[in-house]
């Protein structure tokens, strides 16, 4: 070999993954094997399945890639959210860009999207309208927009940081029928008052004194996206009133909430004049969403 050529060095992938998973398990990560495979896929520019296949084959990776992977594992062991490390979060059929300053979408919110999508798809108008109040990353708005492509979907966000993420995600997923607007849920989109088919929201609903257990949530999700006042329902009350303003007669509201809040959310909606308030479980059978109809 010519002296000007430096031989590359590499490390076996399988033991690297195994050691990383053990480290994440010790740090309290719930699914360490999944996380290390996703981090390796991010570093290697492949899929999780590609990492699994490479590990089974006994493949090796370059030292530079191994070092980058181990740096990510170190940050994940410090409980930096996986989605902040990869920059991506799956949500239903979408993959969204996320990072500091925006709430990371959760799997349990996918059932909330489903109720809104079902209602929007069943709307009698040829071009139904939906509004997502407090859209954050845009997850709910963009799920509705891409799965009900004949609809026009508005995502309202007050936080400047989250607004930027949502705006970028609308472009990233190519949702040309989505409109991301900056505004406060109490006063946004007054031009749509009385015309909206579906209003959906995943508002902050954690009571102020209920500190989330997971460090990923406690230290990395924006406080404004988590805490909803003494009982957690201050923003839910605002969503109910705003949705009542926006929806037409027969329109639907869909609100995500905590598993113990269903009865209280139904009471709020009923007191505001909504009818047929009903609470629905997520896939883990925990109460997750409440729907109601505009009289």
C-alpha positions as CSV (number, residue, x, y, z in Angstrom):
1,X,0.0,0.0,0.0
2,X,1.4,3.4,-0.9
3,X,2.6,5.4,2.2
4,X,0.2,8.3,1.3
5,X,-2.8,6.1,1.7
6,X,-4.1,5.7,5.3
7,X,-6.0,2.4,6.0
8,X,-9.5,2.9,7.3
9,X,-10.5,1.3,10.5
10,X,-13.9,0.0,11.5
11,X,-15.9,-1.5,14.3
12,X,-18.4,-4.4,14.3
13,X,-21.9,-3.0,14.4
14,X,-23.7,-5.7,16.5
15,X,-21.7,-5.3,19.7
16,X,-21.8,-1.6,19.3
17,X,-25.6,-1.7,19.2
18,X,-25.7,-4.1,22.1
19,X,-23.4,-2.0,24.4
20,X,-25.4,1.2,23.5
21,X,-28.7,-0.5,24.3
22,X,-27.3,-1.6,27.7
23,X,-26.3,2.0,28.4
24,X,-29.7,3.4,27.5
25,X,-31.4,0.7,29.6
26,X,-29.3,1.7,32.6
27,X,-30.4,5.4,31.9
28,X,-34.0,4.4,32.2
29,X,-35.0,4.5,28.5
30,X,-38.1,2.5,27.9
31,X,-37.2,1.0,24.5
32,X,-33.4,1.1,24.4
33,X,-33.1,-1.4,21.5
34,X,-35.4,0.7,19.3
35,X,-33.6,3.9,20.1
36,X,-30.1,2.6,19.3
37,X,-31.3,1.2,16.0
38,X,-33.0,4.5,15.1
39,X,-29.9,6.5,16.1
40,X,-27.6,4.1,14.1
41,X,-30.0,4.5,11.1
42,X,-29.7,8.3,11.4
43,X,-25.9,8.2,11.5
44,X,-25.6,5.7,8.6
45,X,-28.3,7.2,6.4
46,X,-30.4,4.1,6.3
47,X,-33.5,2.6,7.8
48,X,-34.0,0.8,11.1
49,X,-34.5,-2.3,9.0
50,X,-31.3,-1.7,7.3
51,X,-29.5,-1.5,10.6
52,X,-31.0,-4.7,11.8
53,X,-30.0,-6.5,8.6
54,X,-26.4,-5.1,8.8
55,X,-26.2,-6.3,12.4
56,X,-27.4,-9.8,11.5
57,X,-24.9,-10.0,8.7
58,X,-22.1,-9.0,11.0
59,X,-21.3,-5.8,9.2
60,X,-18.8,-3.2,10.5
61,X,-19.0,0.5,10.3
62,X,-16.3,3.2,10.0
63,X,-14.8,4.5,13.2
64,X,-16.0,8.0,12.3
65,X,-19.6,6.7,12.1
66,X,-19.1,4.7,15.3
67,X,-17.9,7.9,17.1
68,X,-20.9,9.9,15.9
69,X,-23.2,7.2,17.0
70,X,-21.7,7.0,20.4
71,X,-22.0,10.8,20.8
72,X,-25.7,10.5,20.0
73,X,-26.1,7.6,22.5
74,X,-24.4,9.7,25.2
75,X,-26.9,12.5,24.6
76,X,-29.8,10.1,24.6
77,X,-28.6,8.6,27.9
78,X,-28.8,12.2,29.3
79,X,-32.5,12.0,28.3
80,X,-32.4,14.3,25.3
81,X,-35.5,13.3,23.3
82,X,-34.8,10.9,20.5
83,X,-36.7,13.1,18.1
84,X,-34.4,16.1,18.9
85,X,-31.4,13.9,18.0
86,X,-32.7,12.7,14.7
87,X,-34.7,15.9,14.0
88,X,-37.7,13.8,13.0
89,X,-40.9,12.5,14.5
90,X,-43.3,10.0,12.9
91,X,-47.0,10.9,13.1
92,X,-49.6,8.7,11.3
93,X,-48.5,8.6,7.7
94,X,-46.2,11.6,8.1
95,X,-42.6,12.2,9.3
96,X,-42.3,15.7,10.7
97,X,-39.3,17.9,11.5
98,X,-39.1,18.8,15.2
99,X,-36.5,20.2,17.7
100,X,-36.1,22.6,20.6
101,X,-39.0,25.0,20.9
102,X,-41.8,22.7,19.7
103,X,-43.8,19.9,21.4
104,X,-42.9,16.5,20.0
105,X,-46.1,14.8,18.7
106,X,-47.1,11.6,20.6
107,X,-48.5,8.3,19.3
108,X,-51.6,8.7,21.5
109,X,-52.5,11.9,19.6
110,X,-53.0,9.8,16.4
111,X,-56.4,8.7,17.6
112,X,-57.4,12.3,18.1
113,X,-56.5,12.9,14.5
114,X,-58.6,9.9,13.5
115,X,-61.8,11.3,15.1
116,X,-61.2,14.7,13.3
117,X,-60.3,13.0,10.0
118,X,-63.5,10.9,10.2
119,X,-65.6,13.9,10.9
120,X,-63.9,16.0,8.2
121,X,-64.3,13.3,5.6
122,X,-68.0,12.9,6.3
123,X,-68.7,16.7,6.0
124,X,-71.4,17.4,3.5
125,X,-69.6,20.3,1.8
126,X,-67.3,19.6,-1.2
127,X,-64.5,21.6,0.3
128,X,-64.8,21.2,4.1
129,X,-62.8,23.4,6.5
130,X,-60.9,22.3,9.6
131,X,-59.0,24.3,12.2
132,X,-56.3,23.0,14.5
133,X,-56.0,25.4,17.5
134,X,-52.5,25.4,18.9
135,X,-51.0,23.3,16.1
136,X,-47.4,23.1,17.5
137,X,-45.4,21.1,15.0
138,X,-48.4,21.0,12.7
139,X,-49.0,17.3,13.4
140,X,-52.8,17.4,13.6
141,X,-53.4,20.0,10.9
142,X,-51.1,18.3,8.5
143,X,-52.5,14.8,9.2
144,X,-56.0,16.2,8.3
145,X,-54.7,18.0,5.3
146,X,-52.9,15.0,3.8
147,X,-55.5,12.4,4.6
148,X,-58.5,14.6,3.6
149,X,-56.9,16.3,0.5
150,X,-60.2,17.9,-0.6
151,X,-60.4,19.9,2.6
152,X,-58.8,23.2,3.6
153,X,-57.0,23.0,6.9
154,X,-55.8,25.9,9.1
155,X,-53.3,25.5,11.9
156,X,-53.2,28.3,14.4
157,X,-50.1,28.8,16.5
158,X,-49.1,31.6,18.9
159,X,-45.5,30.6,19.8
160,X,-43.0,32.0,17.3
161,X,-40.8,29.0,17.6
162,X,-43.5,26.5,17.1
163,X,-45.0,28.5,14.2
164,X,-41.7,28.2,12.3
165,X,-41.6,24.5,12.8
166,X,-45.3,24.1,11.7
167,X,-44.8,26.4,8.6
168,X,-41.7,24.4,7.6
169,X,-43.5,21.1,8.1
170,X,-46.3,22.1,5.8
171,X,-43.7,22.7,3.1
172,X,-41.8,19.5,4.1
173,X,-44.8,17.2,3.6
174,X,-46.2,19.1,0.6
175,X,-49.5,19.9,2.2
176,X,-50.7,22.6,-0.3
177,X,-54.2,22.6,1.3
178,X,-52.8,23.6,4.7
179,X,-52.7,27.1,5.9
180,X,-50.4,27.8,9.0
181,X,-51.3,31.1,10.6
182,X,-49.7,32.9,13.6
183,X,-52.3,34.0,16.1
184,X,-54.0,33.5,19.4
185,X,-56.7,30.9,19.5
186,X,-59.2,33.3,21.1
187,X,-59.1,35.8,18.2
188,X,-57.6,33.9,15.2
189,X,-59.5,33.4,12.0
190,X,-62.6,35.5,12.8
191,X,-63.2,35.5,9.0
192,X,-64.1,31.8,9.3
193,X,-66.6,32.3,12.2
194,X,-69.6,30.0,11.7
195,X,-68.1,28.2,8.6
196,X,-65.8,25.5,10.0
197,X,-66.7,21.8,9.8
198,X,-64.2,20.5,12.4
199,X,-62.2,22.2,15.1
200,X,-59.5,20.0,16.7
201,X,-56.9,20.8,19.4
202,X,-54.3,19.1,21.5
203,X,-54.0,21.9,24.1
204,X,-51.8,22.0,27.2
205,X,-53.7,20.0,29.8
206,X,-51.1,19.1,32.5
207,X,-52.1,20.8,35.9
208,X,-49.5,23.3,37.0
209,X,-48.4,21.3,40.0
210,X,-48.2,18.0,38.2
211,X,-44.6,17.7,37.1
212,X,-44.2,15.1,34.2
213,X,-42.1,12.1,35.2
214,X,-40.1,11.8,32.0
215,X,-37.1,14.1,31.7
216,X,-37.6,14.3,28.0
217,X,-41.0,16.0,28.6
218,X,-40.0,17.9,31.8
219,X,-36.9,19.5,30.4
220,X,-37.4,19.6,26.7
221,X,-41.0,20.2,25.7
222,X,-42.1,23.9,25.9
223,X,-43.9,24.7,29.2
224,X,-46.6,26.6,27.2
225,X,-47.4,23.3,25.4
226,X,-47.7,21.3,28.7
227,X,-49.3,23.3,31.6
228,X,-52.9,24.3,31.5
229,X,-53.5,26.0,34.8
230,X,-54.5,24.7,38.3
231,X,-56.7,21.9,37.0
232,X,-55.0,21.7,33.6
233,X,-58.2,22.8,31.8
234,X,-57.7,26.6,31.4
235,X,-56.8,26.3,27.7
236,X,-59.5,23.6,27.1
237,X,-62.1,26.2,28.2
238,X,-60.7,28.7,25.7
239,X,-60.7,26.1,23.0
240,X,-64.3,25.3,23.7
241,X,-65.3,28.9,23.3
242,X,-63.2,29.5,20.2
243,X,-64.5,26.3,18.6
244,X,-68.1,27.4,19.3
245,X,-67.3,30.7,17.5
246,X,-65.7,29.0,14.5
247,X,-67.9,25.9,13.9
248,X,-71.1,26.0,11.9
249,X,-74.3,24.3,13.2
250,X,-73.6,20.5,13.2
251,X,-69.8,21.1,13.2
252,X,-67.6,19.0,15.4
253,X,-65.0,19.7,18.1
254,X,-62.3,17.2,19.0
255,X,-60.1,17.9,22.1
256,X,-57.3,15.8,23.5
257,X,-56.9,15.6,27.3
258,X,-55.5,13.6,30.1
259,X,-56.9,10.2,31.0
260,X,-58.7,11.5,34.1
261,X,-60.2,14.6,32.6
262,X,-62.9,13.3,30.3
263,X,-65.8,14.1,32.6
264,X,-64.6,17.6,33.3
265,X,-64.1,18.3,29.6
266,X,-67.6,17.0,28.8
267,X,-69.0,19.3,31.5
268,X,-67.1,22.3,30.0
269,X,-68.4,21.6,26.5
270,X,-72.0,21.0,27.7
271,X,-72.0,24.2,29.8
272,X,-70.8,26.2,26.7
273,X,-73.7,24.8,24.7
274,X,-72.2,21.9,22.8
275,X,-74.3,18.8,22.5
276,X,-73.6,15.1,22.5
277,X,-70.3,15.4,24.3
278,X,-68.6,12.0,24.4
279,X,-65.2,10.8,25.6
280,X,-63.2,8.2,23.7
281,X,-60.2,6.0,24.6
282,X,-56.9,5.7,22.8
283,X,-55.3,2.4,21.8
284,X,-54.1,1.8,25.4
285,X,-57.8,2.1,26.6
286,X,-57.1,5.4,28.4
287,X,-59.5,8.2,27.9
288,X,-57.8,10.5,25.4
289,X,-60.3,12.6,23.3
290,X,-63.7,14.2,23.8
291,X,-65.9,15.1,20.9
292,X,-69.1,17.3,20.7
293,X,-71.4,18.8,18.1
294,X,-72.3,22.4,17.5
295,X,-76.1,22.9,18.0
